[in-house]
Amino acid sequence: MELGTFERQLRLMVLLTQNRAYTVDELCRKLDMSRRTVYRYIELFRDTGFVVKKQGDCYRLDKESPFFREITQLVHFTDEEALTLRYVLDTLSDTDVRARQLRRKLERIYDFGILNVMDADKGMADNLQGLYEAMKQHRQVVLRDYSSASSNRTSDRVVEPYMFLQNHNEVRCFEVRSRQNKTFKVSRIGRVELLDLLWSHEEEHAPVFTDLFQFSGPERHTVTLRIGRLACNLLKEEYPRAGLALVADGPDHWLFTTEVCSFQGIGRFVWGLFEDIEVVDSPDFVQFLREKAQNLTKKWG
């Protein structure tokens, strides 16, 4: 096997074992591979003993695959041990580079959003744990006594949960009765009841994208901003992952390109620092800002 081929397979394996799930198109863009190559490598992983999980259009490698257990048995931490390590690292200053690197490594391996349910209300913790188990086992659940704000009533919902959103405050599900993908607030669920039924509508699951500004939705819009030093510093402080998307554009300016599913989050950031920000690319975003400005003028004069 050529080294280049082996390296591409390893890079794909790394992406497929991270906490977040990727669609095939996302994997193609990140790895500069064709869809045919990605599918071929995924089938190769499955044929060689890895457990390949598919949720909607997203793929991942289950960390319980035999090879992973053999490789990680000497460095594996229990959930409680991993959470303890995270707590210790959180006591260190954010300026400690090694602490930040260790936190990032742990977060790639362990789902701290789920581990943190230890600190949550017991009812919320039980519901999150039930949803998490249902996703791992691909089982249907009943969301007992779900309180809907739109219909202003409480009812039971039979769903197939497949993705957490908004730091585990929301869960994306396929509702069996309506045959629609919906987002449910975890805090509005009375109780999660696991059923002895496996998913039967997996091909209809529609994962949504959560952007840097914590807005979720099925659509994606690319926005490019040219920002000054003040906006750059605040952006990195409030959204640390944004640093990966910044490119220097002179001594005191940077280009920031990101995908958003809603203009609300990035619009709030731009409005707060509009004197230090220029929209370089995205006519739709410019139109959004203009409409907001007109509404503001009408309201306040």
Buried (B, 14 or more C-beta within 10 A) or exposed (E): EEEEEEEBBEBBBEBBBEEEBBBBEBBBEEBEBEEEBBBEBBEEBEEEEBBBBBBBBBBBBEEEBEBBEEEEEEEEBEEEEBBEBBEEBEEEEEEEEEBBEBBEEBBEBBBBBBBBBEEBEEEBBBBBBBBBBBBEEBBBBBBBEBBBEEEEEEEBBBBBBBBBBBEBBBBBBBBBEEEEBEBBBBEBBBBBBBEEEEBEBBEEBEBBBBBBBEBBBEEEBEBBBBBBEEBBEBBBEEBEEBEEBBEEEEEEBBBBBBEBBBBBBBBEBBEEBEEBBBBBEBEEBEEBBEEBEEEEEEEEE
